């Protein structure tokens, strides 16, 4: 049986939001003005750093979202709204990246710390919303297709919640070193990029076989 239309629509809408958010990031990269273009380019390093790290975060966020929804056969109203909360956080990341770009290399280190604390706060929100989405999916498992081992998936809840521990720590680290905090965000994004939280399947199931509702 092919995937039900409601699941396809949710994923297609989500893909559109991710695509728009990741595209808007480049608008926060400042274009050099005036003479000394080499110096101007170097002076805008914070814009480039915020762009690269946030591009990684949104891109990997999309990849993990795509992986999860690859095993969702149907959606209910709660899942739709939890997904909307996740997308609300994602769509705000270009603004958070712009905040970092404007204040990371500022003269006042306190302003850079606040900017990274706000940025890290958005990642706390992302972790909580993604965790809530996963908790709802694994609560009964009725939204998954038949390939998913629901009991094994339910046991991964704590692993999905790791980010809700790491990101609050990064809020605190922002007041120690703003540049280091941004770098750690990049490292955490790369870590999650290696699919550290695969969806558990029944033994012997080919993950590439057609979805069955």
C-alpha positions in Angstrom: 0.0 0.0 0.0 1.4 3.4 -0.9 1.8 6.1 1.7 -1.4 7.9 2.6 -1.7 11.4 1.2 -1.9 13.2 4.5 1.7 12.0 5.4 2.9 13.1 2.0 1.4 16.5 2.4 2.9 17.1 5.8 6.4 16.1 4.5 6.1 18.2 1.3 5.0 21.2 3.3 7.9 20.7 5.8 10.4 20.3 2.9 9.2 23.7 1.6 9.8 25.4 5.0 13.2 23.9 5.4 14.1 25.0 1.8 13.0 28.6 2.4 14.8 28.8 5.8 18.1 27.5 4.4 17.9 29.9 1.4 17.2 32.9 3.6 20.4 32.4 5.4 22.5 33.8 2.6 20.7 37.1 3.0 22.4 37.6 6.4 25.8 37.4 4.8 27.0 41.0 4.4 28.3 42.3 1.1 31.5 44.3 1.4 31.1 48.1 0.8 33.7 50.7 0.1 37.4 50.3 -0.6 39.7 47.6 0.7 37.6 44.6 -0.3 40.1 42.1 1.2 39.9 43.8 4.6 36.1 44.1 4.3 35.8 40.4 3.5 37.9 39.4 6.5 36.0 41.8 8.8 32.7 40.0 8.0 34.0 36.6 9.2 31.1 36.3 11.7 28.6 36.4 8.9 30.3 33.5 7.2 30.6 31.5 10.4 27.0 32.0 11.3 26.0 31.0 7.7 28.0 27.8 7.6 27.0 26.5 11.0 23.3 27.4 10.6 23.3 25.9 7.1 24.6 22.7 8.5 22.1 22.7 11.3 19.1 23.3 9.1 20.3 20.9 6.4 20.9 18.1 9.0 17.6 19.0 10.7 15.9 18.4 7.3 17.8 15.1 6.7 16.8 13.7 10.1 13.2 14.9 9.6 13.1 13.2 6.2 14.4 10.0 7.7 11.8 9.9 10.4 8.9 10.7 8.0 10.2 8.0 5.7 8.6 5.6 8.2 5.4 7.5 8.9 2.4 6.1 7.1 -0.2 8.4 8.4 -0.5 11.6 10.6 -3.0 12.7 13.2 -3.8 16.3 14.4 -1.3 16.2 17.3 1.5 15.2 15.0 0.6 17.9 12.6 0.8 20.6 15.3 4.0 19.2 16.8 5.5 19.3 13.3 4.4 22.9 13.0 6.1 23.8 16.2 9.3 22.2 14.9 9.0 24.2 11.7 8.4 27.4 13.6 11.8 27.0 15.3 13.4 26.1 12.0 12.0 29.2 10.2 13.3 31.5 12.9 16.9 30.2 12.6 17.9 32.7 9.8 17.0 35.5 12.3 19.0 33.9 15.0 21.9 33.5 12.6 21.6 37.2 11.7 21.8 38.1 15.4 25.0 36.1 15.7 26.5 37.6 12.5 25.9 41.1 13.8 27.3 40.7 17.3 29.8 37.9 17.3 32.7 40.1 16.3 31.4 43.2 18.2 33.5 45.1 20.6 31.3 44.2 23.5 31.8 40.6 24.4 28.7 40.7 26.5 26.6 41.4 23.4 28.2 38.4 21.6 27.4 36.2 24.6 23.8 37.2 24.6 23.5 36.6 20.8 24.9 33.1 21.2 22.7 32.4 24.2 19.6 33.3 22.2 20.9 31.2 19.3 21.5 28.3 21.7 18.0 28.9 23.1 16.5 28.3 19.7 18.4 25.0 19.6 16.9 24.0 23.0 13.5 24.7 21.5 14.4 22.6 18.4 15.5 19.7 20.6 12.4 19.8 22.7 10.0 20.0 19.8 11.8 17.2 17.9 11.8 15.1 21.1 8.0 15.7 21.6 7.4 14.7 18.0 9.3 11.5 18.5 7.6 10.8 21.8 4.2 11.1 20.1 5.1 8.9 17.2 6.4 6.2 19.6 3.6 6.5 22.1 1.4 3.9 20.4 3.2 3.5 17.1 0.0 3.5 15.1 1.3 6.3 12.9 4.4 4.2 11.8 4.3 1.8 8.9 4.7 -1.9 9.5 8.5 -2.0 9.1 9.1 -0.1 12.4 9.8 -2.0 15.6 7.7 0.2 17.8 8.9 -1.2 21.1 12.6 -0.6 20.1 11.7 2.8 18.8 10.1 3.7 22.2 13.3 2.7 23.9 15.3 5.3 22.0 13.4 8.2 23.6 16.2 9.1 25.9 18.7 9.2 23.1 16.4 11.6 21.2 16.4 13.7 24.4 20.2 14.1 24.5 20.0 17.5 22.7 17.8 18.8 25.4 20.8 18.4 27.8 23.6 19.5 25.5 21.9 22.7 24.2 21.2 24.2 27.6 24.8 23.7 28.4 25.7 25.7 25.3 23.5 28.5 26.6 25.8 28.7 29.6 28.9 28.3 27.4 27.9 31.3 25.4 28.9 33.5 28.4 32.3 31.9 28.5 33.2 32.0 24.8 30.8 33.0 22.1 33.0 31.8 19.2 33.6 28.5 20.9 29.9 28.0 21.4 29.2 28.6 17.7 31.9 26.1 16.8 30.4 23.5 19.2 27.0 23.9 17.6 28.7 23.1 14.3 30.3 20.0 15.8 27.0 18.8 17.3 25.3 19.3 13.9 27.9 17.1 12.2 27.5 14.5 14.9 23.7 14.3 14.2 24.5 14.3 10.5 25.8 10.7 10.8 22.3 9.5 11.6 23.0 8.7 15.3 19.4 8.0 15.9 18.2 5.6 13.1 14.6 4.4 13.3 14.6 0.8 14.6 13.1 -1.7 12.2 12.0 -5.3 12.7 14.8 -7.8 12.2 15.4 -8.7 8.6 13.5 -5.7 7.2 15.1 -4.0 4.2 14.9 -0.2 4.9 14.6 0.4 1.2 11.6 -1.8 0.7 8.3 0.0 -0.2 6.4 1.6 2.6 3.5 -0.4 3.9 0.8 1.3 6.0 
